[in-house]
Amino acid sequence: MITIDRRTLWIASALFFARAVLGLIFLMAGVYKVFSLGPVGHVRRFFLPYQDTFLPTWSLWAVGLVIPFVELGAGALVFAGWLRTEAYLALGAVLVVVTFGHLLHEPLYAFHEHVIPRLALLLLLLLMPPQADRFSVDEVLHRTHDKNAASSGKLSD
């Protein structure tokens, strides 16, 4: 049995809660956009209003169709803590697109309501060492791999 010191447990717990909340925020947004609103409805509602800008309509369709699936998939991955690097980068890209879009139409957009809470959770997760998130699937797999490698005498990073 592995024992964890109190500080390590507290940090791992904090990262679990931050990751779970961020993952759920994006996962549930993706569920809504893919299964209720629909990807085409998402484009029509949130992206086609930007046809009056310099952005080509095809780019609005391309990005608007992809984002619901990115939110769904990356949100689920973040929630589980699996493929965290890829999932964090995907959600960071979504936040950049959302920020750009809002600023395009409203240069003084209130970021504190939508973007900043998500960005704060994402930054917290990115700034912490990955191994501190002990309850993620990635770290459980990594520890299992290290344990198996050590028992077979083939430990590597």
HUWO-V685804 format. One record per residue. N is the residue number from 1. RES is the residue in three letters. SS is DSSP state (a for helix, b for strand, c for the rest). PSI is psi in degrees with one decimal (NA if undefined). D_CENTER is the distance of its C-alpha to the mean C-alpha in whole Angstrom. Layout:
N:RES:SS:PSI:D_CENTER  N:RES:SS:PSI:D_CENTER
//
This chain:
1:MET:c:136.6:32  2:ILE:c:129.6:29  3:THR:c:144.6:30  4:ILE:c:132.3:27  5:ASP:c:161.1:28  6:ARG:a:-44.8:27  7:ARG:a:-44.2:25  8:THR:a:-41.7:23  9:LEU:a:-42.6:23  10:TRP:a:-44.9:22  11:ILE:a:-45.0:19  12:ALA:a:-39.5:18  13:SER:a:-44.2:18  14:ALA:a:-43.7:16  15:LEU:a:-37.7:13  16:PHE:a:-47.9:13  17:PHE:a:-42.6:13  18:ALA:a:-44.4:11  19:ARG:a:-42.0:8  20:ALA:a:-44.3:10  21:VAL:a:-47.9:10  22:LEU:a:-45.0:7  23:GLY:a:-44.9:6  24:LEU:a:-39.8:9  25:ILE:a:-50.1:9  26:PHE:a:-39.3:7  27:LEU:a:-48.4:9  28:MET:a:-33.9:12  29:ALA:a:-42.0:11  30:GLY:a:-42.2:11  31:VAL:a:-47.1:14  32:TYR:a:-47.4:16  33:LYS:a:-31.9:16  34:VAL:a:-45.1:16  35:PHE:a:-23.2:19  36:SER:a:-62.7:21  37:LEU:c:-38.5:21  38:GLY:c:145.2:20  39:PRO:a:-39.2:19  40:VAL:a:-41.0:22  41:GLY:a:-36.4:22  42:HIS:a:-45.9:19  43:VAL:a:-49.4:20  44:ARG:a:-42.4:24  45:ARG:a:-41.7:22  46:PHE:a:-16.9:20  47:PHE:a:-39.0:21  48:LEU:a:-23.6:24  49:PRO:a:-13.2:25  50:TYR:a:12.0:25  51:GLN:a:-19.8:27  52:ASP:a:5.7:30  53:THR:c:-174.3:28  54:PHE:c:-7.8:28  55:LEU:c:131.9:25  56:PRO:c:144.0:27  57:THR:a:-37.2:26  58:TRP:a:-35.1:25  59:SER:a:-33.3:22  60:LEU:a:-43.2:21  61:TRP:a:-45.5:22  62:ALA:a:-51.9:20  63:VAL:a:-41.6:17  64:GLY:a:-31.2:17  65:LEU:a:-30.4:18  66:VAL:a:-39.3:15  67:ILE:a:-44.9:12  68:PRO:a:-37.6:12  69:PHE:a:-34.4:12  70:VAL:a:-45.8:9  71:GLU:a:-42.2:7  72:LEU:a:-54.0:9  73:GLY:a:-50.0:9  74:ALA:a:-34.7:5  75:GLY:a:-43.8:5  76:ALA:a:-42.0:8  77:LEU:a:-42.7:8  78:VAL:a:-44.7:5  79:PHE:a:-44.6:8  80:ALA:a:-24.7:11  81:GLY:c:32.5:10  82:TRP:c:135.9:11  83:LEU:c:48.4:10  84:ARG:a:-44.6:8  85:THR:a:-50.4:9  86:GLU:a:-42.6:9  87:ALA:a:-43.0:5  88:TYR:a:-42.8:4  89:LEU:a:-39.5:7  90:ALA:a:-44.2:6  91:LEU:a:-33.9:4  92:GLY:a:-41.6:7  93:ALA:a:-40.2:9  94:VAL:a:-43.6:9  95:LEU:a:-36.6:9  96:VAL:a:-43.8:12  97:VAL:a:-45.9:14  98:VAL:a:-44.6:14  99:THR:a:-47.4:15  100:PHE:a:-47.2:18  101:GLY:a:-47.0:19  102:HIS:a:-41.0:19  103:LEU:a:-29.6:21  104:LEU:a:-40.2:23  105:HIS:a:-29.0:25  106:GLU:c:89.9:25  107:PRO:c:-18.8:25  108:LEU:c:35.1:25  109:TYR:c:140.4:22  110:ALA:c:89.6:21  111:PHE:a:-22.6:18  112:HIS:a:-17.0:18  113:GLU:a:-28.2:18  114:HIS:c:-57.4:14  115:VAL:a:-48.2:12  116:ILE:a:-45.1:14  117:PRO:a:-40.4:12  118:ARG:a:-42.4:9  119:LEU:a:-39.8:10  120:ALA:a:-44.6:12  121:LEU:a:-43.5:9  122:LEU:a:-44.8:7  123:LEU:a:-40.4:10  124:LEU:a:-47.3:12  125:LEU:a:-38.1:10  126:LEU:a:-29.6:10  127:LEU:a:-19.1:14  128:MET:c:148.2:15  129:PRO:c:136.0:16  130:PRO:a:-37.6:15  131:GLN:a:-16.3:18  132:ALA:a:-22.2:18  133:ASP:c:68.1:15  134:ARG:c:-21.2:18  135:PHE:c:7.7:16  136:SER:c:152.2:14  137:VAL:a:-41.4:15  138:ASP:a:-48.0:15  139:GLU:a:-34.9:17  140:VAL:a:-44.6:19  141:LEU:a:-40.3:20  142:HIS:a:-44.6:20  143:ARG:a:-39.2:23  144:THR:a:-42.4:24  145:HIS:a:-45.9:25  146:ASP:a:-40.7:26  147:LYS:a:-44.4:29  148:ASN:a:-40.3:30  149:ALA:a:-39.6:31  150:ALA:a:-38.3:32  151:SER:a:-23.6:35  152:SER:a:-2.1:35  153:GLY:c:18.8:36  154:LYS:c:53.3:34  155:LEU:c:126.5:31  156:SER:c:165.7:29  157:ASP:c:NA:26
//
